[in-house]
Amino acid sequence: MDVDRKYLEDSIKQKINIIKDNRFLMDNLFLPLAKKLDMDVDEIIEIFLKKVDFASVYELSAYVEQAKMGCLGRKVDIDLGLCYLADFFKLIDRKKADLIRKKVVELHLLYNKPYKDALNVGKKLIIKLLREKNEKSC
């Protein structure tokens, strides 16, 4: 029994070391999460190891990139008020709102445009759409 427990402990330590050697995952996933949650980075890694198959750890790099885009998209929705304009008040078509969000995210992540500048591009597109919209008569 002690041999099995020792093997498991050593296995987890070895996996933690493998993950810590992956600078991309450390810099883009584990360290930011640990900082945001005010947790020890080793604990975050252990949680991942317990909940994610270790073979899948190497796929985390792709998921990190997808998560960046998805999370930034949510931030853009909030910062530009797209949820109000498209979802609730229907002042902008949902498909057009999606295209604006995508444009802002791409400008920032793919073309390294500062977030505020990319957001300003989105604002201009929204204003243009709002002004083009046919007004309903009272």
Secondary structure, DSSP 4 states (H G I P E B T S, - for coil): -HHHHHHHHHHHHHHHHHHHT-HHHIIIIIHHHHHHHT--HHHHHHHHHHHS-HHHHTTHHHHHHHHHHHHHHHHHHHHHTHIIIIIIS-SS-HHHHHHHHHHHHHHHHTS---HHHHHHHHHHHHHHHHHHSPPPP-
